[in-house]
Amino acid sequence: MNWYIVHVKSGKCQEIIDYLNTDQNIYAFLPKMEKWFSNSHIKEFQTSYMYPDYIFIRTSLNQEEFKMKYDDFFRSIRQMADLLEYDGMIALTSVEQMLLEKMFDNQDVIKHSTGHIVDSHLMINEGPLIGLEKRIKKIDRHKRVAILDCNIFGRIMKVPLEVISKS
């Protein structure tokens, strides 16, 4: 399975997703994650778009097959969207792919993880961050977010984390 990312400039994400999903070898989606929402009435995690202008694509097509099949399509919509390239690669690396597959559930949502801090070390109790404690660069306990050292296409990744206790 290979992953590709498309940056959409014009807000036409759904049309592009619908077109790409007509191919049975492709699954295109907008990634979502749980975010902490708090006001005077509600305090809860709510699902929202992780990167609203980015379409993630999972496919069995390798980089050469994908490029051959969809190069003309992406050229024709260049004003609306770009297939992201990084160091000459359009597909994510196998390490990036494994991380994303571990993080997303079967509904393309990154659920929040819960953990606690003991002696200045984070211990994850549940959620997709189990086993990834060493990759967490920073924790914002107020916003309930962890910043991962993963550099997917050169960008940091913020994921939901609730630190229940600190001792």
C-alpha positions in Angstrom: 0.0 0.0 0.0 1.4 3.4 -1.0 0.3 6.8 0.3 0.2 10.1 -1.6 -0.8 13.6 -0.5 -2.5 16.3 -2.6 -2.6 20.0 -1.6 -5.9 21.5 -2.7 -5.8 25.3 -3.2 -9.3 26.0 -4.2 -11.6 24.3 -1.7 -12.6 21.7 -4.2 -11.6 18.8 -2.1 -14.8 16.8 -2.3 -14.9 16.9 -6.1 -11.3 15.6 -6.3 -11.9 12.9 -3.7 -15.0 11.8 -5.5 -13.1 11.6 -8.8 -10.2 9.7 -7.3 -12.4 7.2 -5.5 -14.0 6.1 -8.7 -10.9 4.0 -9.2 -11.2 0.8 -7.1 -7.4 0.8 -6.5 -7.6 4.1 -4.7 -9.0 5.4 -1.4 -8.8 9.2 -1.1 -9.9 11.0 2.1 -9.5 14.1 4.2 -7.8 13.2 7.4 -9.5 14.0 10.7 -8.5 14.1 14.3 -10.1 14.6 17.7 -9.6 18.1 19.1 -10.3 19.3 22.6 -13.3 21.7 22.7 -14.2 23.6 25.8 -16.7 26.4 26.6 -19.0 27.1 29.5 -21.4 24.3 28.6 -19.3 21.6 26.8 -15.9 20.1 27.6 -15.1 17.2 25.1 -13.1 16.0 22.2 -14.7 16.7 18.9 -13.7 15.4 15.4 -12.4 18.0 13.0 -10.2 18.1 9.9 -6.5 17.6 10.6 -5.4 19.3 7.4 -8.5 20.8 5.6 -6.6 21.5 2.4 -4.8 18.1 2.0 -6.2 14.9 0.5 -4.5 11.7 1.6 -4.5 8.9 -0.9 -4.0 5.2 -0.2 -3.5 2.9 -3.2 -2.0 -0.3 -4.3 -0.4 1.5 -7.3 3.4 2.1 -6.9 4.9 5.5 -7.6 5.5 4.9 -11.3 2.0 3.4 -12.0 0.3 6.2 -10.0 2.3 8.9 -11.9 1.6 7.3 -15.3 -2.1 6.9 -14.6 -2.8 10.3 -12.9 -0.1 12.7 -14.3 -2.4 14.2 -16.9 -5.2 14.6 -14.3 -3.0 16.5 -11.9 -1.6 18.6 -14.7 -5.1 19.6 -15.8 -6.0 20.7 -12.3 -2.7 22.4 -11.5 -4.6 25.6 -10.7 -6.7 23.8 -8.1 -4.4 21.2 -6.6 -0.8 19.9 -6.5 0.4 16.4 -5.9 3.1 16.9 -3.2 6.7 15.9 -3.9 9.5 15.8 -1.4 13.1 15.0 -2.5 11.8 13.8 -5.8 9.4 11.3 -4.2 5.6 11.6 -4.5 4.9 8.6 -2.3 5.4 8.7 1.5 8.3 6.7 2.8 7.6 3.3 4.4 8.3 4.8 7.8 5.8 7.6 7.3 3.2 5.1 5.9 3.6 2.8 8.9 3.2 5.8 11.3 0.0 7.0 9.6 -1.5 3.5 9.4 -0.8 3.1 13.2 -2.4 6.6 13.9 -5.6 6.5 11.9 -8.5 4.3 12.8 -10.8 2.7 10.3 -12.8 5.9 9.8 -9.7 8.0 9.0 -9.7 9.7 12.4 -6.8 10.0 14.8 -8.4 9.4 18.2 -7.0 11.0 21.3 -4.5 9.1 23.5 -4.4 9.3 27.3 -1.4 9.0 29.5 0.3 10.3 32.6 3.7 11.8 33.4 5.9 10.0 36.0 9.3 11.4 36.9 9.3 13.7 33.8 8.6 10.7 31.5 5.4 10.3 29.5 3.6 7.0 29.8 0.8 6.4 27.3 -2.1 4.3 28.7 -4.3 4.0 25.6 -4.7 5.3 22.1 -2.7 5.4 18.9 0.4 7.0 20.6 1.2 3.8 22.5 4.8 2.9 21.7 5.5 6.3 20.2 6.4 8.1 23.4 10.0 8.7 22.3 8.8 10.5 19.1 6.9 13.1 21.1 8.9 16.4 21.0 6.5 18.6 22.9 3.3 18.4 24.9 0.8 21.2 25.3 -1.3 20.1 28.2 -3.7 23.1 27.9 -4.6 22.4 24.3 -4.3 18.6 24.9 -1.9 18.2 21.9 1.4 16.4 21.4 3.8 17.4 18.7 5.4 14.4 17.0 8.9 14.2 15.5 7.8 12.6 12.2 8.4 15.1 9.5 5.8 13.9 7.0 6.7 16.0 3.9 8.7 18.3 6.2 5.8 19.2 8.4 5.3 18.5 12.1 2.3 16.5 13.2 0.0 17.5 16.0 -2.0 14.7 17.5 -4.5 14.7 20.4 -3.1 13.7 23.8 -4.8 14.0 27.2 -2.3 13.9 30.1 -4.5 12.7 33.0 -1.9 13.0 35.8 1.6 14.3 36.6 3.6 13.1 39.5 
